[in-house]
Amino acid sequence: MTIETLRHFFAWAAVINYAMLILWFALHLGTHGWLVGLSQRFFSVSAENYDSISLKAMFFFKLSIWLFFIGPYLALRIMG
């Protein structure tokens, strides 16, 4: 496996994961009331707690994308 192949892998993985993050955010905005009602029914979570958990999870996912995909991509880009 060459550096070029790894660089393409990390670049496409970052793009795909960012697309999933944007889709998650759009679904969060578009179906917020329904998702809050669903979480209240199954887990008895308040709307404020649901928002807090959801936004923290989005932040963790974004941080993971930077740590596991964009960071190695940039390192490979610098290497050659």
N, CA, C and O atoms as a Maestro MAE file, in Angstrom:
{
 s_m_m2io_version
 :::
 2.0.0
}

f_m_ct {
 s_m_title
 :::
 protein
 m_atom[320] {
  # First column is atom index #
  i_m_mmod_type
  r_m_x_coord
  r_m_y_coord
  r_m_z_coord
  i_m_residue_number
  s_m_chain_name
  s_m_pdb_residue_name
  s_m_pdb_atom_name
  i_m_atomic_number
  :::
  1 25 0.848 -1.164 0.000 1 A "MET " " N  " 7
  2 3 0.000 0.000 0.000 1 A "MET " " CA " 6
  3 2 0.903 1.239 0.000 1 A "MET " " C  " 6
  4 15 1.785 1.387 0.846 1 A "MET " " O  " 8
  5 25 0.665 2.096 -0.943 2 A "THR " " N  " 7
  6 3 1.511 3.284 -1.074 2 A "THR " " CA " 6
  7 2 0.947 4.444 -0.241 2 A "THR " " C  " 6
  8 15 -0.187 4.397 0.235 2 A "THR " " O  " 8
  9 25 1.761 5.468 -0.084 3 A "ILE " " N  " 7
  10 3 1.321 6.659 0.639 3 A "ILE " " CA " 6
  11 2 0.170 7.330 -0.097 3 A "ILE " " C  " 6
  12 15 -0.755 7.856 0.522 3 A "ILE " " O  " 8
  13 25 0.238 7.307 -1.408 4 A "GLU " " N  " 7
  14 3 -0.837 7.915 -2.216 4 A "GLU " " CA " 6
  15 2 -2.178 7.209 -1.979 4 A "GLU " " C  " 6
  16 15 -3.217 7.861 -1.882 4 A "GLU " " O  " 8
  17 25 -2.150 5.884 -1.888 5 A "THR " " N  " 7
  18 3 -3.376 5.117 -1.625 5 A "THR " " CA " 6
  19 2 -3.930 5.444 -0.239 5 A "THR " " C  " 6
  20 15 -5.134 5.641 -0.077 5 A "THR " " O  " 8
  21 25 -3.059 5.500 0.743 6 A "LEU " " N  " 7
  22 3 -3.503 5.851 2.090 6 A "LEU " " CA " 6
  23 2 -4.057 7.264 2.145 6 A "LEU " " C  " 6
  24 15 -5.048 7.523 2.828 6 A "LEU " " O  " 8
  25 25 -3.423 8.168 1.433 7 A "ARG " " N  " 7
  26 3 -3.897 9.545 1.410 7 A "ARG " " CA " 6
  27 2 -5.303 9.621 0.816 7 A "ARG " " C  " 6
  28 15 -6.163 10.330 1.340 7 A "ARG " " O  " 8
  29 25 -5.535 8.897 -0.267 8 A "HIS " " N  " 7
  30 3 -6.878 8.869 -0.865 8 A "HIS " " CA " 6
  31 2 -7.892 8.230 0.085 8 A "HIS " " C  " 6
  32 15 -9.030 8.689 0.189 8 A "HIS " " O  " 8
  33 25 -7.476 7.180 0.768 9 A "PHE " " N  " 7
  34 3 -8.375 6.526 1.722 9 A "PHE " " CA " 6
  35 2 -8.812 7.490 2.816 9 A "PHE " " C  " 6
  36 15 -10.003 7.623 3.095 9 A "PHE " " O  " 8
  37 25 -7.839 8.166 3.439 10 A "PHE " " N  " 7
  38 3 -8.180 9.083 4.528 10 A "PHE " " CA " 6
  39 2 -8.994 10.273 4.036 10 A "PHE " " C  " 6
  40 15 -9.881 10.750 4.744 10 A "PHE " " O  " 8
  41 25 -8.705 10.754 2.840 11 A "ALA " " N  " 7
  42 3 -9.473 11.875 2.294 11 A "ALA " " CA " 6
  43 2 -10.930 11.471 2.068 11 A "ALA " " C  " 6
  44 15 -11.841 12.194 2.471 11 A "ALA " " O  " 8
  45 25 -11.156 10.328 1.430 12 A "TRP " " N  " 7
  46 3 -12.531 9.894 1.160 12 A "TRP " " CA " 6
  47 2 -13.255 9.502 2.445 12 A "TRP " " C  " 6
  48 15 -14.457 9.735 2.572 12 A "TRP " " O  " 8
  49 25 -12.547 8.916 3.386 13 A "ALA " " N  " 7
  50 3 -13.168 8.576 4.664 13 A "ALA " " CA " 6
  51 2 -13.610 9.838 5.395 13 A "ALA " " C  " 6
  52 15 -14.684 9.859 5.997 13 A "ALA " " O  " 8
  53 25 -12.799 10.884 5.350 14 A "ALA " " N  " 7
  54 3 -13.176 12.151 5.984 14 A "ALA " " CA " 6
  55 2 -14.383 12.769 5.299 14 A "ALA " " C  " 6
  56 15 -15.281 13.279 5.969 14 A "ALA " " O  " 8
  57 25 -14.415 12.732 3.983 15 A "VAL " " N  " 7
  58 3 -15.556 13.288 3.234 15 A "VAL " " CA " 6
  59 2 -16.837 12.532 3.562 15 A "VAL " " C  " 6
  60 15 -17.875 13.148 3.805 15 A "VAL " " O  " 8
  61 25 -16.773 11.225 3.570 16 A "ILE " " N  " 7
  62 3 -17.955 10.405 3.857 16 A "ILE " " CA " 6
  63 2 -18.433 10.636 5.292 16 A "ILE " " C  " 6
  64 15 -19.634 10.761 5.534 16 A "ILE " " O  " 8
  65 25 -17.507 10.692 6.233 17 A "ASN " " N  " 7
  66 3 -17.896 10.912 7.627 17 A "ASN " " CA " 6
  67 2 -18.452 12.316 7.845 17 A "ASN " " C  " 6
  68 15 -19.392 12.488 8.622 17 A "ASN " " O  " 8
  69 25 -17.894 13.319 7.178 18 A "TYR " " N  " 7
  70 3 -18.457 14.664 7.293 18 A "TYR " " CA " 6
  71 2 -19.850 14.721 6.676 18 A "TYR " " C  " 6
  72 15 -20.719 15.431 7.182 18 A "TYR " " O  " 8
  73 25 -20.075 13.986 5.596 19 A "ALA " " N  " 7
  74 3 -21.421 13.924 5.012 19 A "ALA " " CA " 6
  75 2 -22.402 13.296 5.999 19 A "ALA " " C  " 6
  76 15 -23.542 13.748 6.114 19 A "ALA " " O  " 8
  77 25 -21.965 12.259 6.710 20 A "MET " " N  " 7
  78 3 -22.826 11.653 7.725 20 A "MET " " CA " 6
  79 2 -23.105 12.631 8.861 20 A "MET " " C  " 6
  80 15 -24.219 12.667 9.382 20 A "MET " " O  " 8
  81 25 -22.102 13.429 9.255 21 A "LEU " " N  " 7
  82 3 -22.287 14.425 10.305 21 A "LEU " " CA " 6
  83 2 -23.276 15.504 9.868 21 A "LEU " " C  " 6
  84 15 -24.124 15.923 10.656 21 A "LEU " " O  " 8
  85 25 -23.173 15.949 8.631 22 A "ILE " " N  " 7
  86 3 -24.104 16.956 8.112 22 A "ILE " " CA " 6
  87 2 -25.513 16.384 8.030 22 A "ILE " " C  " 6
  88 15 -26.480 17.079 8.341 22 A "ILE " " O  " 8
  89 25 -25.641 15.134 7.617 23 A "LEU " " N  " 7
  90 3 -26.958 14.488 7.582 23 A "LEU " " CA " 6
  91 2 -27.538 14.372 8.985 23 A "LEU " " C  " 6
  92 15 -28.723 14.630 9.192 23 A "LEU " " O  " 8
  93 25 -26.716 13.991 9.939 24 A "TRP " " N  " 7
  94 3 -27.162 13.898 11.332 24 A "TRP " " CA " 6
  95 2 -27.660 15.249 11.832 24 A "TRP " " C  " 6
  96 15 -28.712 15.335 12.466 24 A "TRP " " O  " 8
  97 25 -26.889 16.317 11.538 25 A "PHE " " N  " 7
  98 3 -27.270 17.655 11.960 25 A "PHE " " CA " 6
  99 2 -28.581 18.088 11.295 25 A "PHE " " C  " 6
  100 15 -29.441 18.680 11.947 25 A "PHE " " O  " 8
  101 25 -28.731 17.794 10.000 26 A "ALA " " N  " 7
  102 3 -29.957 18.160 9.282 26 A "ALA " " CA " 6
  103 2 -31.162 17.410 9.851 26 A "ALA " " C  " 6
  104 15 -32.235 17.992 10.014 26 A "ALA " " O  " 8
  105 25 -30.992 16.130 10.152 27 A "LEU " " N  " 7
  106 3 -32.082 15.371 10.763 27 A "LEU " " CA " 6
  107 2 -32.406 15.891 12.152 27 A "LEU " " C  " 6
  108 15 -33.568 15.909 12.558 27 A "LEU " " O  " 8
  109 25 -31.383 16.313 12.879 28 A "HIS " " N  " 7
  110 3 -31.594 16.881 14.209 28 A "HIS " " CA " 6
  111 2 -32.414 18.165 14.119 28 A "HIS " " C  " 6
  112 15 -33.308 18.395 14.933 28 A "HIS " " O  " 8
  113 25 -32.108 18.992 13.135 29 A "LEU " " N  " 7
  114 3 -32.859 20.235 12.968 29 A "LEU " " CA " 6
  115 2 -34.268 19.982 12.422 29 A "LEU " " C  " 6
  116 15 -35.238 20.583 12.884 29 A "LEU " " O  " 8
  117 25 -34.368 19.097 11.447 30 A "GLY " " N  " 7
  118 3 -35.644 18.888 10.772 30 A "GLY " " CA " 6
  119 2 -36.666 18.103 11.565 30 A "GLY " " C  " 6
  120 15 -37.865 18.364 11.465 30 A "GLY " " O  " 8
  121 25 -36.207 17.148 12.349 31 A "THR " " N  " 7
  122 3 -37.142 16.272 13.075 31 A "THR " " CA " 6
  123 2 -36.925 16.367 14.578 31 A "THR " " C  " 6
  124 15 -37.082 15.380 15.297 31 A "THR " " O  " 8
  125 25 -36.567 17.542 15.047 32 A "HIS " " N  " 7
  126 3 -36.217 17.707 16.461 32 A "HIS " " CA " 6
  127 2 -37.367 17.325 17.382 32 A "HIS " " C  " 6
  128 15 -37.176 16.562 18.329 32 A "HIS " " O  " 8
  129 25 -38.537 17.839 17.119 33 A "GLY " " N  " 7
  130 3 -39.682 17.554 17.992 33 A "GLY " " CA " 6
  131 2 -40.021 16.077 18.046 33 A "GLY " " C  " 6
  132 15 -40.313 15.537 19.114 33 A "GLY " " O  " 8
  133 25 -39.983 15.427 16.900 34 A "TRP " " N  " 7
  134 3 -40.298 14.004 16.850 34 A "TRP " " CA " 6
  135 2 -39.242 13.187 17.599 34 A "TRP " " C  " 6
  136 15 -39.577 12.257 18.332 34 A "TRP " " O  " 8
  137 25 -37.974 13.536 17.414 35 A "LEU " " N  " 7
  138 3 -36.905 12.800 18.092 35 A "LEU " " CA " 6
  139 2 -36.940 13.006 19.594 35 A "LEU " " C  " 6
  140 15 -36.673 12.075 20.355 35 A "LEU " " O  " 8
  141 25 -37.268 14.225 20.033 36 A "VAL " " N  " 7
  142 3 -37.383 14.480 21.472 36 A "VAL " " CA " 6
  143 2 -38.533 13.658 22.044 36 A "VAL " " C  " 6
  144 15 -38.390 13.046 23.102 36 A "VAL " " O  " 8
  145 25 -39.666 13.640 21.355 37 A "GLY " " N  " 7
  146 3 -40.806 12.836 21.810 37 A "GLY " " CA " 6
  147 2 -40.474 11.363 21.875 37 A "GLY " " C  " 6
  148 15 -40.874 10.673 22.813 37 A "GLY " " O  " 8
  149 25 -39.746 10.876 20.886 38 A "LEU " " N  " 7
  150 3 -39.347 9.471 20.862 38 A "LEU " " CA " 6
  151 2 -38.408 9.142 22.019 38 A "LEU " " C  " 6
  152 15 -38.552 8.110 22.674 38 A "LEU " " O  " 8
  153 25 -37.446 10.030 22.262 39 A "SER " " N  " 7
  154 3 -36.517 9.767 23.363 39 A "SER " " CA " 6
  155 2 -37.201 9.892 24.718 39 A "SER " " C  " 6
  156 15 -36.835 9.193 25.663 39 A "SER " " O  " 8
  157 25 -38.189 10.773 24.823 40 A "GLN " " N  " 7
  158 3 -38.933 10.878 26.075 40 A "GLN " " CA " 6
  159 2 -39.768 9.632 26.317 40 A "GLN " " C  " 6
  160 15 -39.912 9.188 27.456 40 A "GLN " " O  " 8
  161 25 -40.309 9.077 25.265 41 A "ARG " " N  " 7
  162 3 -41.138 7.886 25.417 41 A "ARG " " CA " 6
  163 2 -40.315 6.666 25.816 41 A "ARG " " C  " 6
  164 15 -40.735 5.892 26.676 41 A "ARG " " O  " 8
  165 25 -39.143 6.488 25.198 42 A "PHE " " N  " 7
  166 3 -38.357 5.283 25.451 42 A "PHE " " CA " 6
  167 2 -37.363 5.414 26.603 42 A "PHE " " C  " 6
  168 15 -37.116 4.443 27.320 42 A "PHE " " O  " 8
  169 25 -36.792 6.601 26.787 43 A "PHE " " N  " 7
  170 3 -35.721 6.754 27.763 43 A "PHE " " CA " 6
  171 2 -36.032 7.769 28.854 43 A "PHE " " C  " 6
  172 15 -35.204 7.985 29.739 43 A "PHE " " O  " 8
  173 25 -37.174 8.382 28.817 44 A "SER " " N  " 7
  174 3 -37.601 9.437 29.757 44 A "SER " " CA " 6
  175 2 -36.527 10.511 29.922 44 A "SER " " C  " 6
  176 15 -36.104 10.830 31.033 44 A "SER " " O  " 8
  177 25 -36.103 11.055 28.790 45 A "VAL " " N  " 7
  178 3 -35.090 12.105 28.746 45 A "VAL " " CA " 6
  179 2 -35.791 13.424 28.442 45 A "VAL " " C  " 6
  180 15 -36.643 13.488 27.555 45 A "VAL " " O  " 8
  181 25 -35.437 14.469 29.171 46 A "SER " " N  " 7
  182 3 -36.039 15.773 28.910 46 A "SER " " CA " 6
  183 2 -35.479 16.360 27.617 46 A "SER " " C  " 6
  184 15 -34.462 15.897 27.099 46 A "SER " " O  " 8
  185 25 -36.154 17.379 27.108 47 A "ALA " " N  " 7
  186 3 -35.724 18.002 25.854 47 A "ALA " " CA " 6
  187 2 -34.341 18.635 26.012 47 A "ALA " " C  " 6
  188 15 -33.519 18.571 25.098 47 A "ALA " " O  " 8
  189 25 -34.086 19.241 27.162 48 A "GLU " " N  " 7
  190 3 -32.781 19.867 27.387 48 A "GLU " " CA " 6
  191 2 -31.665 18.823 27.436 48 A "GLU " " C  " 6
  192 15 -30.588 19.025 26.875 48 A "GLU " " O  " 8
  193 25 -31.935 17.706 28.113 49 A "ASN " " N  " 7
  194 3 -30.935 16.637 28.170 49 A "ASN " " CA " 6
  195 2 -30.717 16.010 26.802 49 A "ASN " " C  " 6
  196 15 -29.592 15.667 26.441 49 A "ASN " " O  " 8
  197 25 -31.800 15.861 26.039 50 A "TYR " " N  " 7
  198 3 -31.671 15.302 24.690 50 A "TYR " " CA " 6
  199 2 -30.781 16.200 23.832 50 A "TYR " " C  " 6
  200 15 -29.895 15.712 23.130 50 A "TYR " " O  " 8
  201 25 -31.018 17.508 23.889 51 A "ASP " " N  " 7
  202 3 -30.194 18.436 23.110 51 A "ASP " " CA " 6
  203 2 -28.738 18.385 23.546 51 A "ASP " " C  " 6
  204 15 -27.833 18.385 22.712 51 A "ASP " " O  " 8
  205 25 -28.515 18.341 24.847 52 A "SER " " N  " 7
  206 3 -27.158 18.284 25.366 52 A "SER " " CA " 6
  207 2 -26.440 17.014 24.917 52 A "SER " " C  " 6
  208 15 -25.297 17.068 24.463 52 A "SER " " O  " 8
  209 25 -27.105 15.892 25.044 53 A "ILE " " N  " 7
  210 3 -26.505 14.613 24.640 53 A "ILE " " CA " 6
  211 2 -26.233 14.586 23.142 53 A "ILE " " C  " 6
  212 15 -25.171 14.146 22.701 53 A "ILE " " O  " 8
  213 25 -27.197 15.058 22.369 54 A "SER " " N  " 7
  214 3 -27.059 15.032 20.913 54 A "SER " " CA " 6
  215 2 -25.925 15.935 20.444 54 A "SER " " C  " 6
  216 15 -25.130 15.537 19.593 54 A "SER " " O  " 8
  217 25 -25.842 17.137 20.983 55 A "LEU " " N  " 7
  218 3 -24.783 18.048 20.567 55 A "LEU " " CA " 6
  219 2 -23.410 17.574 21.035 55 A "LEU " " C  " 6
  220 15 -22.422 17.746 20.321 55 A "LEU " " O  " 8
  221 25 -23.336 16.983 22.220 56 A "LYS " " N  " 7
  222 3 -22.061 16.420 22.678 56 A "LYS " " CA " 6
  223 2 -21.633 15.255 21.792 56 A "LYS " " C  " 6
  224 15 -20.447 15.104 21.496 56 A "LYS " " O  " 8
  225 25 -22.582 14.438 21.371 57 A "ALA " " N  " 7
  226 3 -22.257 13.315 20.488 57 A "ALA " " CA " 6
  227 2 -21.786 13.815 19.130 57 A "ALA " " C  " 6
  228 15 -20.857 13.252 18.550 57 A "ALA " " O  " 8
  229 25 -22.424 14.878 18.611 58 A "MET " " N  " 7
  230 3 -21.971 15.454 17.337 58 A "MET " " CA " 6
  231 2 -20.561 16.019 17.471 58 A "MET " " C  " 6
  232 15 -19.734 15.852 16.575 58 A "MET " " O  " 8
  233 25 -20.290 16.684 18.584 59 A "PHE " " N  " 7
  234 3 -18.947 17.220 18.818 59 A "PHE " " CA " 6
  235 2 -17.912 16.099 18.894 59 A "PHE " " C  " 6
  236 15 -16.829 16.212 18.320 59 A "PHE " " O  " 8
  237 25 -18.246 15.013 19.607 60 A "PHE " " N  " 7
  238 3 -17.333 13.881 19.717 60 A "PHE " " CA " 6
  239 2 -17.080 13.246 18.350 60 A "PHE " " C  " 6
  240 15 -15.952 12.863 18.040 60 A "PHE " " O  " 8
  241 25 -18.129 13.135 17.534 61 A "PHE " " N  " 7
  242 3 -17.985 12.565 16.199 61 A "PHE " " CA " 6
  243 2 -17.095 13.449 15.330 61 A "PHE " " C  " 6
  244 15 -16.237 12.951 14.603 61 A "PHE " " O  " 8
  245 25 -17.305 14.773 15.409 62 A "LYS " " N  " 7
  246 3 -16.476 15.693 14.630 62 A "LYS " " CA " 6
  247 2 -15.020 15.642 15.089 62 A "LYS " " C  " 6
  248 15 -14.107 15.654 14.263 62 A "LYS " " O  " 8
  249 25 -14.805 15.587 16.384 63 A "LEU " " N  " 7
  250 3 -13.448 15.476 16.918 63 A "LEU " " CA " 6
  251 2 -12.800 14.169 16.466 63 A "LEU " " C  " 6
  252 15 -11.613 14.146 16.143 63 A "LEU " " O  " 8
  253 25 -13.564 13.091 16.440 64 A "SER " " N  " 7
  254 3 -13.041 11.798 15.987 64 A "SER " " CA " 6
  255 2 -12.661 11.837 14.516 64 A "SER " " C  " 6
  256 15 -11.656 11.247 14.120 64 A "SER " " O  " 8
  257 25 -13.453 12.525 13.703 65 A "ILE " " N  " 7
  258 3 -13.121 12.662 12.285 65 A "ILE " " CA " 6
  259 2 -11.780 13.371 12.131 65 A "ILE " " C  " 6
  260 15 -10.933 12.943 11.346 65 A "ILE " " O  " 8
  261 25 -11.588 14.453 12.881 66 A "TRP " " N  " 7
  262 3 -10.323 15.183 12.807 66 A "TRP " " CA " 6
  263 2 -9.167 14.332 13.299 66 A "TRP " " C  " 6
  264 15 -8.087 14.345 12.707 66 A "TRP " " O  " 8
  265 25 -9.387 13.589 14.382 67 A "LEU " " N  " 7
  266 3 -8.307 12.802 14.970 67 A "LEU " " CA " 6
  267 2 -7.928 11.602 14.110 67 A "LEU " " C  " 6
  268 15 -6.744 11.321 13.927 67 A "LEU " " O  " 8
  269 25 -8.923 10.893 13.581 68 A "PHE " " N  " 7
  270 3 -8.649 9.626 12.902 68 A "PHE " " CA " 6
  271 2 -8.566 9.713 11.381 68 A "PHE " " C  " 6
  272 15 -8.055 8.788 10.749 68 A "PHE " " O  " 8
  273 25 -9.050 10.790 10.778 69 A "PHE " " N  " 7
  274 3 -9.026 10.867 9.315 69 A "PHE " " CA " 6
  275 2 -8.288 12.096 8.793 69 A "PHE " " C  " 6
  276 15 -7.398 11.971 7.951 69 A "PHE " " O  " 8
  277 25 -8.643 13.266 9.275 70 A "ILE " " N  " 7
  278 3 -8.026 14.477 8.741 70 A "ILE " " CA " 6
  279 2 -6.594 14.623 9.239 70 A "ILE " " C  " 6
  280 15 -5.719 15.034 8.478 70 A "ILE " " O  " 8
  281 25 -6.342 14.294 10.499 71 A "GLY " " N  " 7
  282 3 -4.976 14.346 11.020 71 A "GLY " " CA " 6
  283 2 -4.010 13.452 10.247 71 A "GLY " " C  " 6
  284 15 -2.972 13.926 9.786 71 A "GLY " " O  " 8
  285 25 -4.335 12.158 10.096 72 A "PRO " " N  " 7
  286 3 -3.442 11.303 9.299 72 A "PRO " " CA " 6
  287 2 -3.330 11.737 7.837 72 A "PRO " " C  " 6
  288 15 -2.271 11.597 7.226 72 A "PRO " " O  " 8
  289 25 -4.422 12.264 7.277 73 A "TYR " " N  " 7
  290 3 -4.357 12.754 5.898 73 A "TYR " " CA " 6
  291 2 -3.351 13.904 5.789 73 A "TYR " " C  " 6
  292 15 -2.528 13.934 4.875 73 A "TYR " " O  " 8
  293 25 -3.429 14.845 6.728 74 A "LEU " " N  " 7
  294 3 -2.498 15.969 6.693 74 A "LEU " " CA " 6
  295 2 -1.061 15.518 6.917 74 A "LEU " " C  " 6
  296 15 -0.139 16.054 6.302 74 A "LEU " " O  " 8
  297 25 -0.866 14.544 7.788 75 A "ALA " " N  " 7
  298 3 0.478 14.016 8.030 75 A "ALA " " CA " 6
  299 2 1.031 13.351 6.770 75 A "ALA " " C  " 6
  300 15 2.201 13.531 6.434 75 A "ALA " " O  " 8
  301 25 0.197 12.590 6.081 76 A "LEU " " N  " 7
  302 3 0.649 11.966 4.822 76 A "LEU " " CA " 6
  303 2 0.875 12.998 3.753 76 A "LEU " " C  " 6
  304 15 1.774 12.853 2.924 76 A "LEU " " O  " 8
  305 25 0.074 14.037 3.758 77 A "ARG " " N  " 7
  306 3 0.230 15.110 2.769 77 A "ARG " " CA " 6
  307 2 1.576 15.826 2.985 77 A "ARG " " C  " 6
  308 15 2.256 16.182 2.023 77 A "ARG " " O  " 8
  309 25 1.948 16.032 4.250 78 A "ILE " " N  " 7
  310 3 3.229 16.689 4.548 78 A "ILE " " CA " 6
  311 2 4.397 15.774 4.191 78 A "ILE " " C  " 6
  312 15 5.431 16.227 3.698 78 A "ILE " " O  " 8
  313 25 4.212 14.460 4.451 79 A "MET " " N  " 7
  314 3 5.307 13.504 4.191 79 A "MET " " CA " 6
  315 2 5.658 13.423 2.722 79 A "MET " " C  " 6
  316 15 6.828 13.255 2.379 79 A "MET " " O  " 8
  317 25 4.702 13.535 1.873 80 A "GLY " " N  " 7
  318 3 5.061 13.415 0.467 80 A "GLY " " CA " 6
  319 2 3.866 13.271 -0.342 80 A "GLY " " C  " 6
  320 15 3.958 13.156 -1.564 80 A "GLY " " O  " 8
  :::
 }
 m_bond[319] {
  # First column is bond index #
  i_m_from
  i_m_to
  i_m_order
  :::
  1 1 2 1
  2 2 3 1
  3 3 4 2
  4 3 5 1
  5 5 6 1
  6 6 7 1
  7 7 8 2
  8 7 9 1
  9 9 10 1
  10 10 11 1
  11 11 12 2
  12 11 13 1
  13 13 14 1
  14 14 15 1
  15 15 16 2
  16 15 17 1
  17 17 18 1
  18 18 19 1
  19 19 20 2
  20 19 21 1
  21 21 22 1
  22 22 23 1
  23 23 24 2
  24 23 25 1
  25 25 26 1
  26 26 27 1
  27 27 28 2
  28 27 29 1
  29 29 30 1
  30 30 31 1
  31 31 32 2
  32 31 33 1
  33 33 34 1
  34 34 35 1
  35 35 36 2
  36 35 37 1
  37 37 38 1
  38 38 39 1
  39 39 40 2
  40 39 41 1
  41 41 42 1
  42 42 43 1
  43 43 44 2
  44 43 45 1
  45 45 46 1
  46 46 47 1
  47 47 48 2
  48 47 49 1
  49 49 50 1
  50 50 51 1
  51 51 52 2
  52 51 53 1
  53 53 54 1
  54 54 55 1
  55 55 56 2
  56 55 57 1
  57 57 58 1
  58 58 59 1
  59 59 60 2
  60 59 61 1
  61 61 62 1
  62 62 63 1
  63 63 64 2
  64 63 65 1
  65 65 66 1
  66 66 67 1
  67 67 68 2
  68 67 69 1
  69 69 70 1
  70 70 71 1
  71 71 72 2
  72 71 73 1
  73 73 74 1
  74 74 75 1
  75 75 76 2
  76 75 77 1
  77 77 78 1
  78 78 79 1
  79 79 80 2
  80 79 81 1
  81 81 82 1
  82 82 83 1
  83 83 84 2
  84 83 85 1
  85 85 86 1
  86 86 87 1
  87 87 88 2
  88 87 89 1
  89 89 90 1
  90 90 91 1
  91 91 92 2
  92 91 93 1
  93 93 94 1
  94 94 95 1
  95 95 96 2
  96 95 97 1
  97 97 98 1
  98 98 99 1
  99 99 100 2
  100 99 101 1
  101 101 102 1
  102 102 103 1
  103 103 104 2
  104 103 105 1
  105 105 106 1
  106 106 107 1
  107 107 108 2
  108 107 109 1
  109 109 110 1
  110 110 111 1
  111 111 112 2
  112 111 113 1
  113 113 114 1
  114 114 115 1
  115 115 116 2
  116 115 117 1
  117 117 118 1
  118 118 119 1
  119 119 120 2
  120 119 121 1
  121 121 122 1
  122 122 123 1
  123 123 124 2
  124 123 125 1
  125 125 126 1
  126 126 127 1
  127 127 128 2
  128 127 129 1
  129 129 130 1
  130 130 131 1
  131 131 132 2
  132 131 133 1
  133 133 134 1
  134 134 135 1
  135 135 136 2
  136 135 137 1
  137 137 138 1
  138 138 139 1
  139 139 140 2
  140 139 141 1
  141 141 142 1
  142 142 143 1
  143 143 144 2
  144 143 145 1
  145 145 146 1
  146 146 147 1
  147 147 148 2
  148 147 149 1
  149 149 150 1
  150 150 151 1
  151 151 152 2
  152 151 153 1
  153 153 154 1
  154 154 155 1
  155 155 156 2
  156 155 157 1
  157 157 158 1
  158 158 159 1
  159 159 160 2
  160 159 161 1
  161 161 162 1
  162 162 163 1
  163 163 164 2
  164 163 165 1
  165 165 166 1
  166 166 167 1
  167 167 168 2
  168 167 169 1
  169 169 170 1
  170 170 171 1
  171 171 172 2
  172 171 173 1
  173 173 174 1
  174 174 175 1
  175 175 176 2
  176 175 177 1
  177 177 178 1
  178 178 179 1
  179 179 180 2
  180 179 181 1
  181 181 182 1
  182 182 183 1
  183 183 184 2
  184 183 185 1
  185 185 186 1
  186 186 187 1
  187 187 188 2
  188 187 189 1
  189 189 190 1
  190 190 191 1
  191 191 192 2
  192 191 193 1
  193 193 194 1
  194 194 195 1
  195 195 196 2
  196 195 197 1
  197 197 198 1
  198 198 199 1
  199 199 200 2
  200 199 201 1
  201 201 202 1
  202 202 203 1
  203 203 204 2
  204 203 205 1
  205 205 206 1
  206 206 207 1
  207 207 208 2
  208 207 209 1
  209 209 210 1
  210 210 211 1
  211 211 212 2
  212 211 213 1
  213 213 214 1
  214 214 215 1
  215 215 216 2
  216 215 217 1
  217 217 218 1
  218 218 219 1
  219 219 220 2
  220 219 221 1
  221 221 222 1
  222 222 223 1
  223 223 224 2
  224 223 225 1
  225 225 226 1
  226 226 227 1
  227 227 228 2
  228 227 229 1
  229 229 230 1
  230 230 231 1
  231 231 232 2
  232 231 233 1
  233 233 234 1
  234 234 235 1
  235 235 236 2
  236 235 237 1
  237 237 238 1
  238 238 239 1
  239 239 240 2
  240 239 241 1
  241 241 242 1
  242 242 243 1
  243 243 244 2
  244 243 245 1
  245 245 246 1
  246 246 247 1
  247 247 248 2
  248 247 249 1
  249 249 250 1
  250 250 251 1
  251 251 252 2
  252 251 253 1
  253 253 254 1
  254 254 255 1
  255 255 256 2
  256 255 257 1
  257 257 258 1
  258 258 259 1
  259 259 260 2
  260 259 261 1
  261 261 262 1
  262 262 263 1
  263 263 264 2
  264 263 265 1
  265 265 266 1
  266 266 267 1
  267 267 268 2
  268 267 269 1
  269 269 270 1
  270 270 271 1
  271 271 272 2
  272 271 273 1
  273 273 274 1
  274 274 275 1
  275 275 276 2
  276 275 277 1
  277 277 278 1
  278 278 279 1
  279 279 280 2
  280 279 281 1
  281 281 282 1
  282 282 283 1
  283 283 284 2
  284 283 285 1
  285 285 286 1
  286 286 287 1
  287 287 288 2
  288 287 289 1
  289 289 290 1
  290 290 291 1
  291 291 292 2
  292 291 293 1
  293 293 294 1
  294 294 295 1
  295 295 296 2
  296 295 297 1
  297 297 298 1
  298 298 299 1
  299 299 300 2
  300 299 301 1
  301 301 302 1
  302 302 303 1
  303 303 304 2
  304 303 305 1
  305 305 306 1
  306 306 307 1
  307 307 308 2
  308 307 309 1
  309 309 310 1
  310 310 311 1
  311 311 312 2
  312 311 313 1
  313 313 314 1
  314 314 315 1
  315 315 316 2
  316 315 317 1
  317 317 318 1
  318 318 319 1
  319 319 320 2
  :::
 }
}
